[in-house]
Amino acid sequence: QTKFEDSWQQVLANWRSGIERLGESFRQGNAEVDPKRYPGSCEYCDLTALCRINEQSLLDENGADSVEAGNEVLP
């Protein structure tokens, strides 16, 4: 194999490992809002209808013990 082929194999192995970790985490019920490069990643994402990043931002701003009610965040 050439140096390029070796590096490409390493890239593929890294991707595979990352996808397997994400899949296992999701299988265990973890579905955290965690874009890789926020907010840049969001610019190219087509899943805004499913995204909870705004809800996560509200929790971060108001504390994890806050309860959401409609558009209000109550302490």
TORPA-4810 file (N, C-alpha, C, O; in nm, 3 decimals):
<nodes>
NODE_1_0.082_-0.119_0.000_0.000_0.000_0.000_0.087_0.125_0.000_0.199_0.127_0.051_Q
NODE_2_0.031_0.229_-0.058_0.101_0.357_-0.060_0.073_0.433_0.069_-0.014_0.395_0.148_T
NODE_3_0.147_0.541_0.090_0.126_0.625_0.208_-0.016_0.682_0.208_-0.080_0.692_0.312_K
NODE_4_-0.064_0.720_0.089_-0.200_0.772_0.076_-0.302_0.667_0.117_-0.396_0.696_0.191_F
NODE_5_-0.284_0.544_0.070_-0.378_0.437_0.104_-0.377_0.410_0.254_-0.482_0.386_0.313_E
NODE_6_-0.259_0.414_0.315_-0.250_0.394_0.459_-0.325_0.504_0.534_-0.398_0.476_0.629_D
NODE_7_-0.306_0.629_0.492_-0.373_0.739_0.561_-0.524_0.732_0.539_-0.602_0.763_0.630_S
NODE_8_-0.566_0.692_0.419_-0.709_0.678_0.392_-0.769_0.567_0.478_-0.880_0.582_0.529_W
NODE_9_-0.697_0.457_0.493_-0.745_0.349_0.579_-0.760_0.397_0.724_-0.853_0.357_0.793_Q
NODE_10_-0.669_0.483_0.768_-0.677_0.538_0.904_-0.799_0.631_0.917_-0.868_0.628_1.019_Q
NODE_11_-0.825_0.711_0.815_-0.943_0.798_0.816_-1.069_0.713_0.827_-1.157_0.741_0.909_V
NODE_12_-1.078_0.610_0.745_-1.195_0.522_0.748_-1.210_0.454_0.884_-1.321_0.443_0.936_L
NODE_13_-1.100_0.409_0.941_-1.104_0.345_1.073_-1.153_0.443_1.179_-1.231_0.406_1.267_A
NODE_14_-1.108_0.568_1.172_-1.153_0.670_1.268_-1.302_0.698_1.253_-1.374_0.708_1.353_N
NODE_15_-1.349_0.709_1.129_-1.492_0.731_1.105_-1.573_0.614_1.158_-1.674_0.633_1.227_W
NODE_16_-1.529_0.492_1.127_-1.600_0.373_1.171_-1.609_0.370_1.324_-1.715_0.341_1.380_R
NODE_17_-1.499_0.399_1.389_-1.496_0.399_1.535_-1.593_0.503_1.592_-1.667_0.474_1.686_S
NODE_18_-1.593_0.622_1.535_-1.683_0.727_1.581_-1.829_0.691_1.560_-1.912_0.714_1.648_G
NODE_19_-1.860_0.634_1.445_-1.998_0.595_1.416_-2.042_0.483_1.509_-2.156_0.483_1.557_I
NODE_20_-1.954_0.388_1.536_-1.987_0.280_1.629_-2.013_0.334_1.770_-2.106_0.289_1.837_E
NODE_21_-1.931_0.429_1.815_-1.952_0.490_1.947_-2.086_0.563_1.953_-2.161_0.550_2.050_R
NODE_22_-2.115_0.641_1.849_-2.242_0.713_1.844_-2.361_0.617_1.843_-2.460_0.637_1.914_L
NODE_23_-2.350_0.512_1.762_-2.457_0.412_1.754_-2.481_0.343_1.887_-2.595_0.325_1.928_G
NODE_24_-2.374_0.305_1.954_-2.386_0.238_2.084_-2.447_0.333_2.187_-2.531_0.293_2.267_E
NODE_25_-2.404_0.457_2.185_-2.459_0.556_2.277_-2.609_0.575_2.253_-2.687_0.581_2.348_S
NODE_26_-2.648_0.584_2.127_-2.789_0.601_2.092_-2.868_0.477_2.132_-2.980_0.488_2.183_F
NODE_27_-2.810_0.359_2.110_-2.877_0.233_2.147_-2.903_0.227_2.297_-3.002_0.169_2.340_R
NODE_28_-2.815_0.286_2.375_-2.830_0.287_2.520_-2.925_0.397_2.568_-2.949_0.412_2.688_Q
NODE_29_-2.980_0.473_2.474_-3.079_0.574_2.509_-3.026_0.715_2.521_-3.100_0.806_2.558_G
NODE_30_-2.899_0.736_2.492_-2.842_0.870_2.498_-2.867_0.942_2.366_-2.823_0.896_2.260_N
NODE_31_-2.938_1.052_2.372_-2.965_1.131_2.252_-2.948_1.278_2.287_-3.039_1.359_2.271_A
NODE_32_-2.830_1.312_2.333_-2.801_1.448_2.376_-2.787_1.542_2.256_-2.747_1.501_2.147_E
NODE_33_-2.822_1.667_2.279_-2.800_1.771_2.179_-2.653_1.810_2.191_-2.613_1.874_2.288_V
NODE_34_-2.574_1.773_2.091_-2.430_1.795_2.101_-2.367_1.809_1.962_-2.292_1.723_1.918_D
NODE_35_-2.399_1.920_1.891_-2.338_1.939_1.759_-2.186_1.943_1.771_-2.132_1.998_1.867_P
NODE_36_-2.119_1.888_1.674_-1.973_1.880_1.680_-1.908_2.018_1.681_-1.816_2.043_1.759_K
NODE_37_-1.956_2.108_1.597_-1.899_2.244_1.589_-2.013_2.346_1.593_-2.047_2.407_1.492_R
NODE_38_-2.072_2.362_1.711_-2.183_2.456_1.726_-2.131_2.599_1.725_-2.028_2.625_1.788_Y
NODE_39_-2.194_2.692_1.656_-2.317_2.679_1.578_-2.292_2.650_1.431_-2.388_2.637_1.354_P
NODE_40_-2.167_2.639_1.390_-2.135_2.617_1.249_-2.201_2.494_1.189_-2.247_2.497_1.075_G
NODE_41_-2.206_2.385_1.264_-2.267_2.261_1.215_-2.413_2.283_1.180_-2.465_2.225_1.084_S
NODE_42_-2.481_2.367_1.258_-2.624_2.390_1.239_-2.655_2.456_1.105_-2.765_2.439_1.051_C
NODE_43_-2.561_2.530_1.051_-2.581_2.599_0.924_-2.609_2.501_0.810_-2.680_2.535_0.716_E
NODE_44_-2.554_2.382_0.818_-2.566_2.283_0.710_-2.662_2.170_0.744_-2.678_2.076_0.665_Y
NODE_45_-2.725_2.176_0.860_-2.811_2.067_0.906_-2.952_2.080_0.849_-3.009_2.189_0.846_C
NODE_46_-3.007_1.967_0.805_-3.143_1.964_0.752_-3.243_1.909_0.853_-3.356_1.878_0.818_D
NODE_47_-3.201_1.896_0.979_-3.287_1.834_1.079_-3.340_1.934_1.181_-3.363_1.899_1.297_L
NODE_48_-3.360_2.058_1.140_-3.405_2.160_1.234_-3.540_2.126_1.297_-3.566_2.165_1.411_T
NODE_49_-3.626_2.055_1.224_-3.756_2.018_1.279_-3.742_1.920_1.396_-3.830_1.914_1.482_A
NODE_50_-3.634_1.846_1.400_-3.612_1.748_1.507_-3.517_1.798_1.615_-3.504_1.735_1.720_L
NODE_51_-3.453_1.909_1.590_-3.345_1.957_1.677_-3.399_2.015_1.807_-3.504_2.080_1.811_C
NODE_52_-3.323_1.991_1.914_-3.359_2.045_2.045_-3.251_2.140_2.096_-3.241_2.162_2.217_R
NODE_53_-3.170_2.196_2.007_-3.060_2.282_2.051_-3.112_2.407_2.122_-3.050_2.453_2.217_I
NODE_54_-3.225_2.461_2.079_-3.281_2.579_2.146_-3.327_2.545_2.287_-3.307_2.625_2.379_N
NODE_55_-3.388_2.428_2.305_-3.428_2.385_2.438_-3.306_2.367_2.527_-3.309_2.402_2.645_E
NODE_56_-3.198_2.312_2.473_-3.075_2.293_2.549_-3.017_2.428_2.590_-2.969_2.443_2.702_Q
NODE_57_-3.022_2.525_2.500_-2.972_2.659_2.531_-3.051_2.721_2.646_-2.992_2.784_2.734_S
NODE_58_-3.183_2.703_2.645_-3.266_2.756_2.754_-3.230_2.690_2.886_-3.222_2.758_2.989_L
NODE_59_-3.210_2.560_2.885_-3.171_2.490_3.007_-3.037_2.541_3.058_-3.019_2.561_3.178_L
NODE_60_-2.944_2.560_2.967_-2.812_2.609_3.006_-2.821_2.748_3.069_-2.754_2.777_3.168_D
NODE_61_-2.905_2.834_3.010_-2.919_2.971_3.059_-2.991_2.978_3.193_-2.959_3.061_3.278_E
NODE_62_-3.091_2.890_3.212_-3.178_2.899_3.329_-3.151_2.793_3.434_-3.218_2.789_3.538_N
NODE_63_-3.056_2.708_3.410_-3.025_2.602_3.506_-3.096_2.473_3.472_-3.206_2.475_3.417_G
NODE_64_-3.034_2.363_3.502_-3.087_2.232_3.468_-3.214_2.199_3.544_-3.287_2.108_3.503_A
NODE_65_-3.245_2.270_3.654_-3.364_2.241_3.733_-3.488_2.314_3.683_-3.596_2.296_3.740_D
NODE_66_-3.474_2.395_3.579_-3.588_2.469_3.525_-3.684_2.374_3.455_-3.645_2.268_3.405_S
NODE_67_-3.811_2.413_3.453_-3.913_2.335_3.384_-3.971_2.423_3.275_-4.004_2.539_3.299_V
NODE_68_-3.982_2.368_3.156_-4.038_2.445_3.045_-4.189_2.433_3.044_-4.243_2.325_3.067_E
NODE_69_-4.258_2.545_3.018_-4.403_2.547_3.004_-4.435_2.633_2.883_-4.426_2.756_2.890_A
NODE_70_-4.471_2.570_2.773_-4.495_2.644_2.650_-4.368_2.711_2.607_-4.265_2.646_2.590_G
NODE_71_-4.374_2.843_2.588_-4.255_2.918_2.550_-4.185_2.980_2.670_-4.080_3.043_2.655_N
NODE_72_-4.242_2.961_2.789_-4.181_3.017_2.910_-4.093_2.912_2.977_-4.119_2.792_2.968_E
NODE_73_-3.992_2.959_3.042_-3.910_2.870_3.125_-3.933_2.912_3.268_-3.903_3.024_3.308_V
NODE_74_-3.987_2.819_3.346_-4.019_2.848_3.485_-3.912_2.790_3.576_-3.863_2.680_3.550_L
NODE_75_-3.874_2.862_3.684_-3.776_2.807_3.778_-3.833_2.692_3.858_-3.764_2.634_3.942_P
</nodes>
